[in-house]
Amino acid sequence: MAHHRTFRLPLVLGAALVLAACGGSDDDTSSTPDADDTPGDADTSAEDDAAPGGGGLVTVATQRPVTTLDPHGDMGADLGTQLAGRAVFERLVGATDDGYEPELAAGWSVSDDATEWTFTLRESTFSDGSPVTADDVVASIERIQDLEGPVSGNVAGVQVEATADDTVVFSSEAGNPALLGQLTNVWIVPGEHLDDDGFFHDPIGSGPFVVDAFTPEETLRLTPNPDYWAGEPAVDGIDIRYIPEIAARMTALRTGEVDITWGVPDDQVPALRDESGVTVEAIPSNATYTMWFNSSRDAFADAEVRRALWQAVDFEAIIAALHPETGQLADSIVAPPVLGYAPQDAVTHDPEAARAALEAAGFDFDATYELQLRGSEFREFAQAVTSDLRAIGVQAEPVEKEPGVWIDDLLALNWDINLQSVSVPSLDAATNVGRLYPCAAERTGYCNEDLDAILAEADSVADVDRREQLYADAAEIIWTDAVGMFPMFPQIVYAWQDRVDGVDLDPSSVPGFAGLTYGAGS
């Protein structure tokens, strides 16, 4: 299986900026990979080597439902939507072990001050045979901006123009050195179909697969795209099934009903490793378990209260009990592979001091506070956290919500404490810290003008060292003010039948299926 290693992608940009002195124009730095290169493989051409479809139907079990196929709307940042997006659509660029790789882009250049990025498109088509053009890129970006959904922060403040059928220019007054990373979250769709009724139930994309059938939050059936620029996938199709219960998902894997799954819980890992015909691999993720406090509510408006609640929870013990194989106590708001990672002082577990601090702040111990979550993988963690809070008299209760309700409530700030795993697929804090924590984001109810100024500068300077320092300053504010609790860096455990090969084991829980083969181990 292909998989991503831990690396610092932003250094690739830094190296690219240095290359400006070595060739090309005085103003632009070029990154022009061979337009015929296969994603993730600079040495071979998938168009030459890929076998035609016909290698069996691969069944995938996911712990997150695919609620919608619209990668631009309210669920655009959802892992289920991203999983479908990676199969059906494509981005201009993707992230790999070695840097940013071209997808729909054949190459790109950036001005010295990062105020202008120019992308040249490869020759590719949508699944209906129509060419992918710069106008489609512009239409996709403008739609994302207009919808103002979770992914809109990746293209905020950016102007985009099609200067030729195969050329698109992104510009910003302040400069945007993180644009490549941000575009790894942006999927390109055909502009002429955006207003078609029901388009995103049966969409046209340029990715390796096309939609055969879709039942939201149940199943997504995909078939190979014979016109995919990197070659038709070598399987008959993929059946993505939502199986939320861990026990059911593991049973389906063991019996062979399911070929691939991930998010395997710690208590299942040893037995699966002993299972004949099943391969198990754990990879570092770029995610952080994140437990925001709703600072817009009076109960959590005071940083002293938020810090005290954090102090009340013994996260080290919880991780040792629930995630001994895959959990690491977090020491920052983003994981080590991400530009912007900056270790912080540990929050010491001290329930007596926590209770005293809450009493001094006039905290209401009679009220009941909800800890909202979605997905069974967070259930035991949430129960352990609320148990520690109740031990000091805080009436906290876990509330598990359906995905659609959860996202609506999250965006409406209709929650007290929110638990989720926040990934950074771009490996650049601009797509996480810079998007989620400014006052204008209204994501947590927290607003700090000093933090806003730091994040604005971090998003506008090209110097990598300066950006790292600014994000370190931002992380210190967010950690110290306890905007949330940041308990754990998780690993992702993938498991698959030996008859399957070629999955890209993605550190964001969004695996790629373009290189799938089936039957080698059967």
MIBA-690455 format. One line per 3 residues: number of its first residue (from 1); for each residue x, z, y of C-alpha. Coordinates in Angstrom, 1 decimal. Each point is the difference from the previous one (the first is absolute). Example, Ala and Ser with C-alpha at 12.3 -4.5 7.8 and 13.67 -1.06 7.14 Angstrom:
2
1	12.3,7.8,-4.5 ~ 1.4,-0.7,3.4 $
! end
This chain:
522
1	0.0,0.0,0.0 ~ 1.1,-0.7,3.5 ~ 0.0,2.9,2.4 $
4	1.1,1.1,3.4 ~ 3.0,2.3,0.4 ~ 0.4,2.5,2.8 $
7	1.5,-1.6,3.1 ~ -0.1,-0.1,3.7 ~ -1.7,-3.2,1.1 $
10	0.5,0.5,3.7 ~ 3.8,-0.3,-0.5 ~ -0.7,-3.6,-1.0 $
13	-1.4,-0.6,3.5 ~ 3.0,1.7,1.5 ~ 2.3,-2.3,-2.0 $
16	-2.0,-3.0,1.0 ~ 0.4,0.9,3.7 ~ 3.7,0.1,-0.5 $
19	0.0,-3.5,-1.4 ~ -1.1,-1.3,3.3 ~ 3.6,0.0,1.0 $
22	1.0,-2.0,-3.0 ~ -2.2,-3.1,0.3 ~ -3.1,-1.6,1.4 $
25	-1.0,0.1,3.6 ~ 1.0,2.7,2.4 ~ -3.5,1.4,0.1 $
28	-1.2,-0.1,-3.5 ~ 0.9,1.6,-3.3 ~ -1.1,-2.1,-3.0 $
31	-1.0,1.0,-3.5 ~ -0.7,-3.2,-1.8 ~ -0.2,0.4,-3.7 $
34	-0.4,-3.1,-2.1 ~ -3.7,-1.0,0.2 ~ 0.0,-0.7,-3.7 $
37	1.2,3.4,-1.0 ~ -2.2,2.0,-2.3 ~ -1.0,3.5,1.4 $
40	2.4,2.6,-1.2 ~ 2.3,-2.6,-1.5 ~ 2.4,-1.9,2.2 $
43	1.7,-1.9,-2.9 ~ -2.9,-1.8,-1.7 ~ -3.0,-2.0,0.9 $
46	-3.3,1.1,-1.4 ~ -1.4,-3.5,0.6 ~ 2.5,-1.3,-2.5 $
49	0.0,2.8,-2.5 ~ -3.5,1.6,0.0 ~ -2.0,-0.7,-3.1 $
52	-3.6,-1.2,0.4 ~ -2.9,2.4,-0.4 ~ -1.1,0.7,-3.6 $
55	1.7,3.2,-1.0 ~ -3.0,2.3,-0.5 ~ -2.2,2.2,2.1 $
58	1.7,3.1,1.4 ~ -2.1,3.1,0.5 ~ 1.1,2.3,2.9 $
61	-1.5,3.5,0.5 ~ 0.2,1.4,3.5 ~ -0.7,3.4,1.3 $
64	-1.1,-1.4,3.3 ~ -3.1,-2.2,0.2 ~ 0.1,-3.4,1.6 $
67	-2.9,0.5,2.5 ~ 0.5,-3.1,2.0 ~ 2.1,-3.2,0.0 $
70	0.2,0.0,3.9 ~ 3.6,0.9,0.8 ~ -0.6,0.3,3.7 $
73	-3.0,2.4,0.3 ~ -0.5,3.7,-0.3 ~ 1.3,0.1,-3.6 $
76	3.0,-2.3,0.8 ~ 2.6,2.8,-0.6 ~ -1.7,1.2,-3.1 $
79	2.1,-0.3,-3.2 ~ -2.8,-1.8,-1.8 ~ -0.4,-2.6,2.7 $
82	3.8,-0.4,0.2 ~ 0.2,-0.5,-3.8 ~ -2.6,-2.8,0.2 $
85	1.7,-1.4,3.1 ~ 3.3,-0.3,-1.7 ~ -1.6,-2.0,-2.8 $
88	-2.3,-2.3,2.1 ~ 1.7,-0.3,3.4 ~ 3.5,-0.1,1.3 $
91	1.9,1.3,3.0 ~ 2.6,-1.7,2.2 ~ 2.6,2.4,-1.5 $
94	0.2,2.6,-2.7 ~ 2.3,2.9,-0.7 ~ 2.5,0.1,-2.9 $
97	3.0,2.0,-1.2 ~ 2.3,-2.2,2.1 ~ -1.9,-0.3,3.2 $
100	-2.9,-2.1,1.2 ~ -0.8,-3.1,-2.0 ~ -2.0,-3.1,1.1 $
103	-3.5,-0.6,-1.3 ~ -1.9,-2.4,2.1 ~ 2.9,-0.1,2.4 $
106	3.0,-2.1,-0.9 ~ 2.2,1.7,2.6 ~ 0.0,1.8,3.3 $
109	2.0,0.8,3.1 ~ -0.1,2.8,2.5 ~ 1.2,0.3,3.6 $
112	2.7,2.5,0.8 ~ -2.5,2.3,1.7 ~ -2.6,-0.5,-2.8 $
115	-2.6,-1.2,2.6 ~ -0.5,-3.3,-1.9 ~ -0.1,-0.8,-3.7 $
118	-0.3,-3.5,-1.2 ~ -1.2,-0.8,-3.6 ~ 0.2,-3.3,-1.7 $
121	-2.6,-0.5,-2.8 ~ 0.8,-1.4,-3.4 ~ -2.2,-2.8,-1.5 $
124	-2.8,1.9,-1.8 ~ -3.7,-0.3,-0.5 ~ -3.1,2.2,-0.3 $
127	-1.7,-0.1,-3.4 ~ -2.5,-2.6,1.3 ~ 2.9,-2.4,0.6 $
130	0.1,0.3,3.8 ~ 3.4,0.6,1.6 ~ 1.1,3.3,1.4 $
133	0.7,-0.6,3.6 ~ 1.1,2.0,3.1 ~ -3.6,0.0,1.2 $
136	-1.0,2.0,-3.1 ~ 2.7,2.6,0.9 ~ -1.3,0.2,3.5 $
139	-3.6,0.3,-1.1 ~ 0.9,2.8,-2.5 ~ 2.0,2.0,2.6 $
142	-2.7,-0.3,2.6 ~ -2.7,1.0,-2.4 ~ 2.0,3.1,-0.9 $
145	0.4,0.9,3.6 ~ -3.7,-0.5,0.7 ~ -1.2,2.1,-2.9 $
148	2.3,2.9,1.0 ~ 0.1,1.2,-3.6 ~ 2.8,2.1,-1.6 $
151	2.4,-3.0,-0.2 ~ -0.5,-1.0,3.7 ~ 2.8,2.3,1.1 $
154	2.5,-2.3,-1.7 ~ -0.8,-2.8,2.5 ~ -1.0,2.0,3.1 $
157	1.4,-1.2,3.2 ~ 1.2,-3.3,-1.6 ~ -0.9,-3.5,1.2 $
160	0.1,-2.7,-2.6 ~ 0.1,-3.8,0.6 ~ 0.1,-3.0,-2.2 $
163	2.6,-2.3,1.6 ~ -0.2,-2.5,-2.9 ~ -1.8,-0.3,-3.3 $
166	2.8,1.7,-1.7 ~ 1.3,2.3,2.8 ~ -1.5,3.2,1.3 $
169	1.5,2.2,2.8 ~ -0.7,3.8,0.4 ~ 0.9,1.4,3.4 $
172	-0.3,3.4,1.7 ~ 1.1,1.2,3.4 ~ 1.7,3.1,-1.3 $
175	1.5,-1.5,-3.1 ~ -0.8,0.8,-3.5 ~ 3.0,0.5,-2.3 $
178	-2.2,1.2,-2.9 ~ -2.2,-3.1,-0.1 ~ 1.4,-1.2,-3.4 $
181	-1.0,3.3,-1.6 ~ -3.4,0.0,1.7 ~ -0.8,-3.5,-1.3 $
184	0.5,1.2,-3.6 ~ -3.5,1.5,0.5 ~ -1.6,-3.1,1.5 $
187	-1.7,-2.5,-2.3 ~ -0.6,-3.6,1.1 ~ -3.5,-1.6,-0.6 $
190	-1.4,-3.4,0.8 ~ -1.1,0.0,3.6 ~ -2.8,-2.6,-0.5 $
193	-1.8,2.2,-2.5 ~ 0.1,3.3,1.8 ~ -3.6,-0.3,1.2 $
196	-1.4,-1.2,-3.4 ~ -2.7,2.4,-1.3 ~ 1.3,1.9,-3.0 $
199	3.5,-1.5,0.3 ~ 1.8,3.2,-1.0 ~ -2.1,0.4,-3.2 $
202	1.4,-3.2,-1.3 ~ 2.9,-0.7,2.3 ~ 2.4,-3.0,0.2 $
205	3.7,1.1,0.1 ~ 3.5,-1.3,-0.5 ~ 1.1,2.7,-2.5 $
208	0.8,-0.4,-3.7 ~ -3.5,0.6,-1.1 ~ -3.6,-0.9,0.9 $
211	-3.1,2.1,-0.3 ~ -2.1,-0.8,-3.0 ~ -2.5,3.0,0.3 $
214	-0.2,3.1,2.0 ~ -2.2,3.1,-0.3 ~ 1.1,2.5,2.8 $
217	1.4,3.3,-1.3 ~ -0.3,-1.3,-3.6 ~ 1.9,-3.1,-1.0 $
220	2.0,-2.9,1.5 ~ 0.6,-3.0,-2.2 ~ 2.8,-2.4,1.0 $
223	1.1,-3.3,-1.3 ~ 3.3,-1.8,0.8 ~ 0.3,-2.1,3.1 $
226	1.3,-3.4,-1.3 ~ 1.2,-1.0,3.5 ~ 1.9,3.2,0.8 $
229	3.2,-1.0,1.7 ~ 2.3,2.1,-2.2 ~ -1.6,-1.3,-3.2 $
232	-3.2,0.6,-2.0 ~ 0.1,3.5,-1.6 ~ 0.6,0.0,-3.8 $
235	-3.1,1.9,-1.1 ~ -3.6,-1.0,-0.4 ~ -1.2,2.6,2.4 $
238	-0.1,3.6,1.1 ~ -2.9,2.4,-0.4 ~ 0.4,2.9,2.4 $
241	-2.2,2.9,-0.9 ~ -0.7,3.2,1.9 ~ 0.3,3.0,-2.4 $
244	0.1,3.1,2.2 ~ 0.3,2.6,-2.7 ~ 3.5,0.6,-1.2 $
247	-0.9,0.8,-3.6 ~ -2.0,-3.3,-0.3 ~ 2.8,-2.0,1.5 $
250	2.6,1.5,-2.3 ~ -2.2,-0.5,-3.1 ~ -0.6,-3.6,1.0 $
253	3.8,-0.6,0.2 ~ 0.7,1.7,-3.3 ~ -2.7,-2.0,-1.9 $
256	1.2,-3.3,1.5 ~ -3.2,-0.6,2.0 ~ 2.2,0.1,3.2 $
259	3.3,-1.7,0.4 ~ 1.3,1.5,3.2 ~ -0.7,3.1,2.1 $
262	1.8,2.3,2.4 ~ -0.4,3.4,1.6 ~ 0.6,1.6,-3.4 $
265	-0.3,3.8,0.4 ~ 2.9,2.3,-0.9 ~ -1.6,1.6,-3.0 $
268	-0.6,-3.4,-1.6 ~ 3.6,-1.4,0.5 ~ 1.8,1.6,-3.0 $
271	-2.7,-1.0,-2.5 ~ -0.1,-3.6,1.4 ~ 3.7,-0.3,-0.3 $
274	-0.3,0.7,-3.7 ~ -2.8,-2.5,-0.4 ~ 0.9,-3.0,-2.1 $
277	-0.4,-3.3,1.8 ~ -0.2,1.5,3.5 ~ 2.7,0.1,2.7 $
280	0.0,2.6,2.7 ~ 2.1,-0.1,3.2 ~ 0.0,2.3,3.0 $
283	1.2,-1.4,3.4 ~ 0.5,1.6,3.4 ~ -2.9,-0.7,2.3 $
286	0.0,-0.4,3.8 ~ -2.9,2.4,0.3 ~ -0.6,3.5,1.1 $
289	-2.9,2.3,-0.9 ~ -1.5,0.7,3.4 ~ -2.6,2.6,0.8 $
292	-1.1,-0.5,3.6 ~ -1.9,2.7,2.0 ~ -2.8,-1.2,2.2 $
295	1.4,1.2,3.3 ~ -3.1,-1.1,1.8 ~ -1.9,2.9,-1.6 $
298	0.3,3.4,1.6 ~ 1.2,1.6,-3.2 ~ 3.1,-2.2,-0.1 $
301	0.7,-0.6,3.6 ~ 2.8,2.6,0.2 ~ 3.4,-0.9,-1.5 $
304	0.5,3.7,-0.9 ~ -3.1,-0.2,-2.2 ~ 1.1,-3.2,-1.6 $
307	3.5,1.4,-0.7 ~ -1.5,3.2,-1.5 ~ -2.2,-1.9,-2.3 $
310	3.0,-2.0,-1.2 ~ 1.9,3.3,-0.5 ~ -2.8,1.2,-2.2 $
313	0.4,-2.7,-2.7 ~ 2.8,0.3,-2.6 ~ 0.7,-3.7,-0.4 $
316	3.2,0.5,-1.9 ~ -2.0,1.8,-2.8 ~ -2.8,-2.6,0.1 $
319	2.4,-2.8,-0.4 ~ 1.8,1.7,-2.9 ~ -3.2,0.6,-1.8 $
322	-1.8,-3.3,0.6 ~ 2.8,-2.5,0.6 ~ 3.1,1.1,-1.8 $
325	0.9,-3.6,-0.9 ~ -0.9,-1.9,3.1 ~ -0.1,2.4,3.0 $
328	2.6,1.0,2.5 ~ -0.6,2.6,2.8 ~ -0.1,-2.0,3.2 $
331	2.2,0.8,2.9 ~ -1.3,-2.6,2.5 ~ -3.1,-1.9,0.9 $
334	1.3,-3.2,-1.6 ~ 1.9,-0.6,-3.2 ~ 3.8,-0.4,-0.1 $
337	0.0,-3.8,-0.4 ~ -1.8,-0.5,3.3 ~ 1.7,-0.5,3.3 $
340	-1.2,3.1,1.9 ~ 0.7,2.4,-2.8 ~ 1.4,3.2,1.5 $
343	0.3,3.2,-2.0 ~ -1.8,3.0,1.6 ~ 0.2,3.8,-0.5 $
346	-2.0,1.1,-3.0 ~ -3.3,1.8,0.6 ~ 0.5,3.3,-1.9 $
349	-2.9,1.2,-2.1 ~ -1.1,3.4,1.4 ~ -3.7,0.7,-0.5 $
352	0.1,3.4,1.8 ~ 1.6,-1.5,3.1 ~ -2.5,-2.9,-0.2 $
355	-3.0,2.4,0.0 ~ 1.5,2.0,2.8 ~ 0.5,-3.1,2.1 $
358	-3.5,-1.2,-0.6 ~ -1.5,3.4,1.0 ~ 2.1,0.0,3.2 $
361	-1.3,-3.4,0.8 ~ -3.6,1.0,-0.5 ~ -0.6,-2.3,-2.9 $
364	-3.5,0.0,-1.4 ~ 0.2,1.2,-3.6 ~ -3.7,-0.1,-0.6 $
367	-0.3,-3.8,0.4 ~ 0.4,-2.4,-2.9 ~ 2.6,-2.8,0.4 $
370	0.0,-3.2,-2.0 ~ 3.1,-1.6,-1.4 ~ -1.1,-3.7,-0.5 $
373	1.6,-2.2,-2.6 ~ -0.7,-3.1,-2.1 ~ 1.3,-0.8,-3.4 $
376	0.3,2.2,-3.0 ~ 3.8,0.0,0.3 ~ -0.3,2.4,3.0 $
379	-2.5,2.3,-1.6 ~ 2.2,2.7,-1.5 ~ 2.3,-0.1,3.0 $
382	-2.9,0.6,2.3 ~ -1.3,2.8,-2.2 ~ 3.4,1.7,0.0 $
385	0.3,-0.2,3.8 ~ -3.5,1.4,0.7 ~ 0.7,2.8,-2.6 $
388	3.0,1.1,2.1 ~ -2.0,-0.2,3.2 ~ -2.8,2.1,-1.5 $
391	2.6,2.5,-1.1 ~ 0.5,0.9,3.7 ~ -3.7,-0.1,0.8 $
394	-0.4,-3.6,1.2 ~ -3.2,-1.4,-1.4 ~ 1.3,-3.5,-1.0 $
397	-1.7,-2.3,-2.5 ~ 1.1,-3.3,-1.3 ~ -2.5,-2.8,0.5 $
400	0.6,-3.2,-2.0 ~ -1.6,-3.1,1.6 ~ -0.8,-3.5,-1.0 $
403	2.6,-2.4,1.5 ~ -2.4,-1.6,2.5 ~ -1.3,3.4,1.2 $
406	3.6,1.3,0.2 ~ 1.3,-2.7,2.2 ~ -3.0,0.1,2.3 $
409	0.3,3.8,0.4 ~ 3.8,-0.3,0.4 ~ -0.3,-2.4,2.9 $
412	-2.9,1.9,1.5 ~ 2.0,3.3,-0.2 ~ -2.8,1.4,-2.1 $
415	2.2,2.4,-1.9 ~ 2.0,3.3,0.3 ~ 3.0,-0.7,-2.1 $
418	0.8,-3.4,-1.6 ~ 2.2,-0.6,-3.0 ~ 1.4,-3.4,-0.8 $
421	3.2,-1.7,-1.0 ~ 1.3,-2.0,2.9 ~ 2.4,-2.8,-0.9 $
424	2.3,-2.0,2.2 ~ 0.3,-3.4,-1.8 ~ 2.1,-1.4,2.9 $
427	2.5,2.9,-0.2 ~ -0.2,0.2,3.7 ~ -1.6,3.0,1.8 $
430	-1.5,-2.4,2.5 ~ -2.7,-0.9,-2.5 ~ -0.8,3.7,-0.7 $
433	1.1,2.5,2.6 ~ -0.3,-2.6,2.8 ~ -3.4,-1.0,-1.1 $
436	-1.6,3.3,-1.1 ~ 1.2,2.6,2.5 ~ -0.4,-1.3,3.6 $
439	-3.0,1.5,1.9 ~ -1.7,-3.4,0.1 ~ -0.1,-0.2,-3.8 $
442	-2.5,2.9,-0.1 ~ 0.9,0.5,-3.7 ~ 0.5,3.8,-0.1 $
445	-1.4,1.2,3.3 ~ 3.5,1.0,1.1 ~ 1.3,-1.3,3.3 $
448	3.5,0.6,1.5 ~ 1.1,-2.0,3.0 ~ 3.7,0.8,-0.7 $
451	-0.4,-1.4,-3.5 ~ -1.8,-3.1,1.4 ~ 3.0,-0.7,2.2 $
454	2.5,0.4,-2.8 ~ -2.0,-2.3,-2.3 ~ -0.5,-2.6,2.7 $
457	3.8,-0.2,0.6 ~ 0.7,-0.1,-3.8 ~ -2.3,-3.0,-0.3 $
460	1.7,-1.8,2.8 ~ 3.8,0.4,-0.5 ~ 2.0,-2.3,-2.3 $
463	2.9,2.4,-0.7 ~ -0.4,1.4,-3.5 ~ 1.9,3.2,0.7 $
466	-2.1,0.7,3.1 ~ -3.2,-0.6,-1.9 ~ 1.1,2.3,-2.8 $
469	0.6,2.8,2.6 ~ -3.3,-0.6,1.7 ~ -1.9,0.2,-3.2 $
472	1.9,3.1,-0.9 ~ -1.1,1.6,3.3 ~ -3.6,-1.1,-0.8 $
475	0.2,1.5,-3.5 ~ 1.2,3.3,1.3 ~ -3.0,0.2,2.4 $
478	-2.5,-0.9,-2.7 ~ 1.5,2.4,-2.5 ~ 0.4,2.9,2.4 $
481	-3.5,-0.4,1.4 ~ -1.3,-0.3,-3.5 ~ -2.2,-3.0,0.7 $
484	-0.3,0.2,-3.7 ~ 1.6,1.5,-3.0 ~ 2.5,-2.3,-1.7 $
487	0.5,1.4,-3.5 ~ 1.4,-2.6,-2.4 ~ 1.9,-3.2,-0.5 $
490	-1.5,-1.5,-3.2 ~ 1.5,-2.4,-2.5 ~ -2.3,-2.7,-1.5 $
493	-0.2,-0.2,-3.8 ~ -0.9,-3.4,-1.4 ~ -0.9,-0.6,-3.6 $
496	-0.6,-3.2,-1.8 ~ -0.4,-1.6,-3.4 ~ 3.2,-1.6,-1.4 $
499	-1.8,-3.2,-0.3 ~ -0.1,-0.3,3.8 ~ 3.0,-0.7,2.2 $
502	0.8,-1.1,3.6 ~ -1.9,2.5,2.1 ~ 1.6,0.9,3.4 $
505	-0.1,3.8,-0.1 ~ -0.7,0.6,3.6 ~ 0.9,3.3,1.7 $
508	-3.3,-0.1,2.0 ~ -2.2,-0.1,-3.1 ~ -0.8,-3.6,0.7 $
511	1.7,-1.9,-2.9 ~ 0.4,-3.7,0.0 ~ -1.3,-2.2,-2.9 $
514	1.4,-3.5,0.9 ~ 2.7,0.3,-2.6 ~ -2.1,1.3,-2.9 $
517	0.5,-1.2,-3.5 ~ -2.0,1.1,-3.0 ~ 0.6,0.1,-3.8 $
520	3.7,0.5,-0.2 ~ -0.3,3.4,-1.7 ~ -3.1,-0.7,-2.2 $
! end
